[in-house]
Amino acid sequence: MLEEQSFKLQSRLRKSRRTDSLRRIFRETRIHPDNLMAPIFVIDRSDSVEPVQSMPGVDRYSVDRLPEYVSRLRSAGIRSVLLFGVPASKDEAGTGAYSNSGVIPRAVRQLRDNFEDLVIAADVCLCEYTSHGHCGVLATGEVDNDGTLPLLAKAALQYATAGADIVAPSAMMDGQVHAIREALDHSGLNSTIVMGYSAKYASAFYGPFRFAAESKPAFGDRRAYQMDVANSREAMREIEGDVKEGADVIMVKPALAYLDVISKARARFDMPLAAYNVSGEYSMIKAASMNGWLDEKFTVYEVLTSIKRAGADLIITYFAEQGAKWAREGW
């Protein structure tokens, strides 16, 4: 017979986990619809809603069909969207990105006319608009950093003039935030927020997005300008550079494989921090759940909570609509 224990447990942490109601009241990290931003692919067609094969449950919308989708998002409690344009034609200089009649300025105007209180962010990059698929213009076969900066600034000006609240440079060109901030301020658009893709890694998780945005590079890859996946100290330097150049919001992309970087950024920078739960992170959960290998609802909750717990204020995610509904229901 075992001898009676000579000590008494001083703490029984399981007590607060015993029921769902107890777990809810003691929960440290919460996901709210306000924390979620929905990315949207906008195509340069009319009366079109096109399913994205690489991202089950995600569609591409023509400008005239955008309001019906955004109405659904607003009903779910989503207050913000991030727009990506898919033009009808491309060229070497990516001129569709900074044309007043381009798909994104038209989309911004459409949404601004229909949703006064919607926060509209517009991605600023050339990759969807260039015939070669790279994020900047080329010089001697390589991406020309400094030659790309004025084009990014022109694009940001078009989007802000059309009514975007936020412009989000994602090209990972050195000096892009400064070029855009300076152009906005000189044009009297100093209230426009710049959300830098400050630490954007050269990730395999972008694959489904490149199919949806038709932005796969025609040659090579983007490792010469997007960050090496092995580096986190360098990410702090990239973020610090964006802050000094005038970024109002900083971002880490992708999110799930870079929670350590999000956590380091949160500890070091006392300013709004976004994290992008990217297409590959979305598609692998969808694929596994469609095969019955994962519980989609709880997996999404776990992933989004981990990103928020790491320190993100805003999560850009393709699960925004469904996640907002689940969050309001209490998961």
VENSUL-V910628 format. One record per pair of residues at least 24 apart in sequence whose ideal C-beta (glycine too) atoms are under 10 Angstrom apart, sorted by the first residue. I is the first residue (numbers start at 1). GAP is how many residues later the second one is. Records with the same first field share a line. If there is no record, write none. Layout:
I = GAP ; GAP
//
This chain:
20 = 310 ; 311
24 = 306 ; 307
27 = 278 ; 304
28 = 277 ; 281
29 = 275 ; 276 ; 277 ; 278 ; 279 ; 280 ; 281
30 = 275 ; 278 ; 279 ; 297 ; 300 ; 301
31 = 269 ; 270 ; 273 ; 274 ; 276 ; 277 ; 278 ; 284 ; 292 ; 293 ; 295 ; 296 ; 297 ; 300
32 = 45 ; 276 ; 292 ; 295 ; 296
33 = 40 ; 41 ; 43 ; 44 ; 45 ; 46 ; 47 ; 287 ; 288 ; 290 ; 291 ; 292 ; 293 ; 294 ; 295
34 = 43 ; 44 ; 45 ; 46 ; 85 ; 279 ; 280 ; 290 ; 293
35 = 44 ; 45 ; 239 ; 269 ; 272 ; 273 ; 277 ; 278 ; 279 ; 280 ; 282 ; 285 ; 288 ; 289 ; 292
36 = 37 ; 40 ; 41 ; 42 ; 43 ; 44 ; 241 ; 268 ; 272 ; 278 ; 279 ; 280 ; 281 ; 283 ; 284 ; 285 ; 286 ; 287 ; 288 ; 291
37 = 36 ; 41 ; 42 ; 43 ; 44 ; 45 ; 82 ; 84 ; 129 ; 131 ; 158 ; 237 ; 239 ; 240 ; 277 ; 278 ; 279 ; 280 ; 283
38 = 31 ; 32 ; 34 ; 35 ; 38 ; 40 ; 41 ; 42 ; 43 ; 44 ; 45 ; 278 ; 279 ; 280 ; 281 ; 282 ; 283 ; 285 ; 286
39 = 42 ; 43 ; 44 ; 45 ; 82 ; 84 ; 170 ; 173 ; 174 ; 237 ; 238 ; 239 ; 240 ; 243 ; 277 ; 278 ; 279 ; 281
40 = 26 ; 29 ; 30 ; 33 ; 41 ; 42 ; 43 ; 44 ; 45 ; 67 ; 71 ; 80 ; 278 ; 280
41 = 42 ; 43 ; 44 ; 45 ; 87 ; 168 ; 171 ; 172 ; 173
42 = 24 ; 39 ; 41 ; 42 ; 43 ; 44 ; 45 ; 60 ; 61 ; 62 ; 64 ; 65 ; 66 ; 68 ; 69 ; 80
43 = 41 ; 42 ; 43 ; 44 ; 45 ; 60 ; 64 ; 169 ; 170 ; 171
44 = 41 ; 42 ; 43 ; 44 ; 45 ; 52 ; 57 ; 58 ; 59 ; 60 ; 62 ; 63
45 = 41 ; 43 ; 58
50 = 36 ; 162
51 = 161
52 = 156 ; 157 ; 159 ; 160 ; 161 ; 227 ; 231 ; 266
53 = 155 ; 158 ; 159
54 = 153 ; 154 ; 155 ; 156 ; 157 ; 158 ; 225 ; 226 ; 228 ; 229 ; 232 ; 233
55 = 153 ; 154 ; 156 ; 157 ; 224 ; 225 ; 227 ; 228 ; 231 ; 263
56 = 152 ; 226 ; 227 ; 230 ; 231 ; 233 ; 234
57 = 225 ; 226 ; 229 ; 233 ; 239 ; 261 ; 262 ; 264 ; 265
58 = 150 ; 151 ; 154 ; 221 ; 224 ; 225 ; 228 ; 260 ; 261
59 = 153
60 = 24 ; 26 ; 152 ; 153 ; 154
61 = 25 ; 46
62 = 24 ; 41 ; 44 ; 45 ; 48
63 = 40 ; 41 ; 42 ; 43 ; 44 ; 45 ; 46 ; 47 ; 48
64 = 42 ; 43 ; 46
65 = 45
66 = 40 ; 41 ; 42 ; 44 ; 45 ; 48 ; 49
67 = 43 ; 44 ; 46 ; 47 ; 48
68 = 46
69 = 252
70 = 40 ; 41 ; 44 ; 45 ; 48 ; 50
71 = 43 ; 44
72 = 249
73 = 42 ; 45 ; 247 ; 248 ; 251
74 = 40 ; 41 ; 43 ; 44 ; 247 ; 250
75 = 246 ; 249 ; 250
76 = 244 ; 245 ; 246 ; 247 ; 248 ; 249 ; 250 ; 251 ; 252
77 = 243 ; 244 ; 246 ; 247 ; 248 ; 250 ; 251
78 = 40 ; 41 ; 242 ; 243 ; 245 ; 246 ; 247
79 = 36 ; 38 ; 39 ; 40 ; 245
80 = 38 ; 39 ; 40 ; 41 ; 85 ; 86 ; 234 ; 236 ; 240
81 = 26 ; 30 ; 34 ; 37 ; 38 ; 39 ; 40 ; 41 ; 85 ; 235 ; 239
82 = 37 ; 38 ; 39 ; 40 ; 41 ; 84 ; 86 ; 88 ; 113 ; 192 ; 194 ; 232 ; 234 ; 238
83 = 24 ; 25 ; 28 ; 37 ; 38 ; 39 ; 40 ; 76 ; 81 ; 85
84 = 38 ; 39 ; 41 ; 43 ; 44 ; 84 ; 86 ; 125 ; 128 ; 129 ; 131
85 = 37 ; 38 ; 40 ; 43 ; 44 ; 70 ; 74 ; 128
86 = 42 ; 43 ; 126 ; 127 ; 128 ; 129
87 = 41 ; 42 ; 127
89 = 40 ; 42
90 = 36 ; 37 ; 38 ; 39 ; 40 ; 41 ; 42 ; 43 ; 124 ; 125
91 = 38 ; 39 ; 40 ; 41
92 = 38 ; 39 ; 40 ; 45 ; 46
93 = 33 ; 36 ; 37 ; 38 ; 43 ; 44 ; 45 ; 54 ; 55 ; 58
94 = 31 ; 32 ; 33 ; 34 ; 35 ; 36 ; 37 ; 38 ; 39 ; 40 ; 41 ; 42 ; 43 ; 54 ; 57 ; 58 ; 61
95 = 31 ; 34 ; 35 ; 56 ; 59 ; 60
96 = 30 ; 32 ; 33 ; 34 ; 59
97 = 26 ; 27 ; 28 ; 29 ; 30 ; 31 ; 32 ; 33 ; 54 ; 55 ; 57 ; 58 ; 59 ; 61 ; 62 ; 74
98 = 26 ; 28 ; 31 ; 52 ; 53 ; 54 ; 55 ; 56 ; 57 ; 58 ; 59 ; 60 ; 61
99 = 30 ; 55 ; 56 ; 59
100 = 57 ; 58 ; 61 ; 62
101 = 57
102 = 27 ; 53 ; 56 ; 57 ; 60
103 = 25 ; 26
104 = 24 ; 25 ; 51 ; 54 ; 55 ; 58 ; 60
105 = 50 ; 53 ; 54 ; 55 ; 56 ; 57 ; 58 ; 59
106 = 56
107 = 52 ; 55 ; 57
108 = 50 ; 51 ; 52 ; 53 ; 54 ; 55 ; 56 ; 57
109 = 52 ; 53 ; 54 ; 55
110 = 52 ; 53
111 = 51 ; 52 ; 53
112 = 50 ; 51 ; 52 ; 53
113 = 50
118 = 45 ; 47
119 = 45 ; 46 ; 47 ; 74 ; 195
120 = 39 ; 42 ; 43 ; 44 ; 45 ; 46 ; 47
121 = 38 ; 43 ; 44 ; 45 ; 46 ; 47 ; 72 ; 74 ; 128 ; 153 ; 193 ; 195
122 = 33 ; 34 ; 36 ; 37 ; 38 ; 40 ; 41 ; 42 ; 43 ; 44 ; 45 ; 46 ; 73
123 = 32 ; 36 ; 43 ; 44 ; 45 ; 46 ; 47 ; 48 ; 72 ; 74 ; 90
124 = 27 ; 28 ; 29 ; 30 ; 31 ; 32 ; 33 ; 34 ; 35 ; 36 ; 40 ; 42 ; 43 ; 44 ; 45 ; 46 ; 47 ; 52 ; 56 ; 70 ; 71 ; 72 ; 73
125 = 27 ; 30 ; 43 ; 44 ; 45 ; 46 ; 47 ; 48 ; 51 ; 72 ; 88 ; 90
126 = 25 ; 26 ; 29 ; 44 ; 45 ; 47 ; 89
127 = 43 ; 44 ; 83 ; 86 ; 87 ; 88 ; 89 ; 90 ; 95
128 = 82 ; 84 ; 85 ; 86 ; 87
129 = 26 ; 85 ; 86
130 = 85 ; 87 ; 88
131 = 87
132 = 85 ; 86 ; 87 ; 88
133 = 77 ; 80 ; 81 ; 82 ; 83 ; 84 ; 85 ; 86 ; 87 ; 89
134 = 37 ; 81 ; 83 ; 84 ; 85 ; 86 ; 87 ; 88 ; 90 ; 91
135 = 34 ; 35 ; 36 ; 37 ; 38 ; 41 ; 65 ; 80 ; 82 ; 87 ; 90 ; 91
136 = 35 ; 36 ; 37 ; 40 ; 89
138 = 81
141 = 78 ; 79
142 = 78 ; 82 ; 83
143 = 28 ; 29 ; 30 ; 74 ; 77 ; 79 ; 81 ; 82
144 = 29
145 = 26 ; 27 ; 28 ; 29 ; 30 ; 31 ; 79 ; 80
146 = 27 ; 28 ; 29 ; 33
147 = 26
148 = 25 ; 26 ; 27 ; 28 ; 31 ; 77
149 = 24 ; 25 ; 26 ; 27 ; 29 ; 30 ; 31 ; 33 ; 34
150 = 29 ; 33
151 = 28
152 = 24 ; 25 ; 27 ; 28 ; 31
153 = 25 ; 26 ; 27 ; 28 ; 29 ; 30 ; 31 ; 33 ; 34
154 = 25 ; 26 ; 29
155 = 25 ; 28
156 = 24 ; 25 ; 27 ; 28 ; 31 ; 33 ; 36 ; 38
157 = 26 ; 27 ; 29 ; 30 ; 32 ; 35
159 = 30 ; 33
160 = 24 ; 27 ; 28 ; 29 ; 31 ; 32 ; 33 ; 34
161 = 26 ; 27 ; 28 ; 31
163 = 29
164 = 25 ; 28 ; 29
165 = 26 ; 27 ; 28 ; 30
166 = 26 ; 27 ; 28 ; 29 ; 82 ; 83 ; 108
167 = 25 ; 26 ; 27 ; 28 ; 29
168 = 25 ; 26 ; 27 ; 28 ; 29 ; 79 ; 81 ; 83 ; 106 ; 108 ; 148
169 = 25 ; 26 ; 27 ; 28 ; 29 ; 31 ; 73 ; 76 ; 78 ; 82
170 = 25 ; 26 ; 27 ; 30 ; 56 ; 81 ; 83 ; 106
171 = 26 ; 29 ; 51 ; 54 ; 55
172 = 24 ; 25 ; 26 ; 27 ; 28 ; 29 ; 30 ; 50 ; 52 ; 53 ; 54 ; 55 ; 66 ; 81
173 = 52
174 = 51 ; 64 ; 67 ; 71
175 = 66 ; 70
176 = 65 ; 66 ; 69 ; 71
177 = 64 ; 65 ; 66 ; 67 ; 68 ; 69 ; 70 ; 71 ; 73
178 = 63 ; 64 ; 66 ; 67 ; 68 ; 69
179 = 66 ; 67
180 = 65 ; 66 ; 67
181 = 61 ; 64 ; 65 ; 66 ; 67
182 = 63 ; 64
184 = 62
185 = 61
190 = 56
192 = 56
193 = 54 ; 55 ; 56 ; 79
194 = 48 ; 51 ; 52 ; 53 ; 54 ; 55 ; 56
195 = 47 ; 52 ; 53 ; 54 ; 55 ; 56 ; 77 ; 79 ; 119 ; 121
196 = 42 ; 43 ; 45 ; 46 ; 47 ; 49 ; 50 ; 51 ; 52 ; 53 ; 54 ; 55 ; 78
197 = 29 ; 41 ; 45 ; 50 ; 53 ; 54 ; 55 ; 56 ; 77 ; 79
198 = 29 ; 37 ; 38 ; 39 ; 40 ; 41 ; 42 ; 43 ; 44 ; 45 ; 47 ; 49 ; 51 ; 52 ; 53 ; 54 ; 55 ; 67 ; 71 ; 75 ; 76
199 = 27 ; 28 ; 32 ; 33 ; 35 ; 36 ; 37 ; 38 ; 39 ; 40 ; 43 ; 51 ; 52 ; 53 ; 54 ; 59 ; 62 ; 63 ; 65 ; 66 ; 76
200 = 25 ; 26 ; 27 ; 35 ; 38 ; 51 ; 52 ; 53 ; 54 ; 58 ; 76 ; 78
201 = 25 ; 26 ; 27 ; 28 ; 29 ; 30 ; 34 ; 51 ; 52 ; 53 ; 56 ; 57 ; 60 ; 77
202 = 24 ; 25 ; 26 ; 27
203 = 24 ; 26 ; 50 ; 51 ; 54 ; 55 ; 75 ; 77 ; 78
204 = 25 ; 50 ; 53 ; 76
205 = 24 ; 48 ; 49 ; 50 ; 51 ; 52 ; 53 ; 71 ; 72 ; 73 ; 74 ; 75 ; 76 ; 77 ; 78 ; 79
206 = 47 ; 48 ; 70 ; 72 ; 73 ; 74
207 = 71 ; 72 ; 73 ; 76
208 = 70 ; 71 ; 72 ; 73 ; 74 ; 75 ; 76 ; 78 ; 110
209 = 67 ; 69 ; 70 ; 71 ; 73 ; 74 ; 109
210 = 69 ; 70
211 = 68 ; 72
212 = 67 ; 106
213 = 66
226 = 27
227 = 25 ; 26 ; 31 ; 34
229 = 25 ; 28 ; 29
231 = 30
232 = 26 ; 28 ; 29 ; 31 ; 32 ; 33
233 = 28 ; 31
234 = 27
235 = 25 ; 26 ; 27 ; 29 ; 30
236 = 25 ; 28 ; 29 ; 31 ; 32 ; 33
238 = 27
239 = 25 ; 26 ; 29 ; 30 ; 32 ; 34
240 = 25 ; 28 ; 29
242 = 27
243 = 25 ; 26 ; 28
247 = 24 ; 25
248 = 24
249 = 24 ; 25 ; 64 ; 65
250 = 24 ; 25 ; 63
251 = 24 ; 25 ; 61 ; 63 ; 65
252 = 24 ; 55 ; 58 ; 59 ; 60
253 = 24 ; 25 ; 63
254 = 24 ; 25 ; 26 ; 27 ; 53
255 = 26 ; 48 ; 49 ; 51 ; 52 ; 53 ; 55 ; 57 ; 60 ; 61 ; 62
256 = 24 ; 25 ; 26 ; 28 ; 29 ; 47 ; 48 ; 50 ; 51 ; 54
257 = 24
258 = 49 ; 52
259 = 47 ; 48 ; 50 ; 51 ; 52 ; 53
260 = 50
261 = 49 ; 50
262 = 44 ; 45 ; 46 ; 47 ; 48 ; 49 ; 50
263 = 46 ; 47 ; 48 ; 49
264 = 46 ; 47
265 = 45 ; 46 ; 47
266 = 44 ; 45 ; 46 ; 47
267 = 44
269 = 42
271 = 42
272 = 40 ; 41 ; 42
273 = 37 ; 38 ; 39 ; 40 ; 41
274 = 33 ; 38 ; 39 ; 40 ; 41 ; 42
275 = 29 ; 32 ; 33 ; 35 ; 36 ; 37 ; 38 ; 39 ; 40 ; 41 ; 42
276 = 31 ; 36 ; 38 ; 39 ; 40 ; 41
277 = 26 ; 27 ; 29 ; 30 ; 35 ; 38 ; 39 ; 40 ; 41 ; 42 ; 43 ; 46
278 = 38 ; 39 ; 40
279 = 39
281 = 26 ; 36 ; 37 ; 38
282 = 35 ; 36 ; 37
283 = 35
285 = 33 ; 34
286 = 32 ; 33
296 = 26 ; 30
297 = 25 ; 26 ; 29 ; 32 ; 34
298 = 28 ; 33
300 = 26 ; 27 ; 31
301 = 25 ; 26 ; 30
302 = 29
304 = 27
305 = 26
//
